[in-house]
């Protein structure tokens, strides 16, 4: 059942989602999420800085996680 369509995004009502695959139009973000247990899951892939901001603002990840990730990447370089 489609709840709403905004531009290219269709919102639906769903239960028992096992996974989500997201690829941005720009090609800078490619993410896969797989359910591990109940509402918990694991995300993998590559995300642009813009996608990280959007994920943090929507509450999917925390700003602390983003800051720690950026620090880790800086230390690797």
C-alpha positions in Angstrom: 0.0 0.0 0.0 1.5 3.3 -1.1 1.2 6.0 1.6 2.8 8.9 -0.3 5.0 9.7 -3.2 7.4 12.7 -3.1 9.5 13.2 -6.3 11.3 9.8 -6.8 10.6 8.4 -3.3 7.6 6.2 -2.6 6.7 5.7 1.0 5.0 2.4 1.9 3.7 0.7 5.0 5.7 -2.5 5.5 6.3 -5.1 8.2 9.1 -7.6 8.6 11.6 -5.8 6.3 14.7 -8.0 5.9 16.8 -5.6 4.0 17.1 -2.3 2.2 19.3 -1.4 -0.8 19.9 2.3 -1.5 21.9 3.7 -4.5 22.0 7.5 -4.9 21.4 9.1 -8.3 24.9 10.7 -8.2 26.5 7.3 -7.5 28.3 8.6 -4.5 26.3 6.5 -2.1 25.6 2.8 -2.2 24.3 1.3 1.0 22.8 -2.0 2.0 21.0 -2.7 5.3 20.2 -6.2 6.5 18.1 -7.0 9.5 19.9 -8.8 12.3 17.3 -9.0 15.0 14.0 -7.2 15.4 14.5 -3.6 14.4 18.3 -3.9 14.6 20.4 -4.3 11.6 23.8 -3.8 9.9 24.6 -1.3 7.2 27.4 -1.6 4.8 28.7 0.2 1.7 29.9 3.7 0.9 28.2 6.9 1.8 29.0 10.5 0.8 29.4 13.2 3.4 26.0 14.5 2.4 24.4 11.1 3.1 26.1 10.9 6.5 24.6 14.3 7.4 21.1 13.2 6.3 21.4 9.9 8.2 22.5 11.8 11.4 19.7 14.4 11.1 17.1 11.6 10.6 18.4 9.8 13.7 19.6 6.7 11.9 23.1 7.3 13.2 24.4 9.6 15.9 26.6 12.7 15.5 29.0 11.0 17.9 29.3 8.1 15.5 30.0 10.4 12.6 32.6 12.4 14.6 34.4 9.2 15.6 34.3 7.9 12.1 35.8 11.1 10.7 38.6 11.0 13.3 39.3 7.4 12.5 39.5 8.2 8.7 41.8 11.1 9.4 44.2 8.9 11.5 44.3 6.3 8.7 45.6 9.0 6.2 
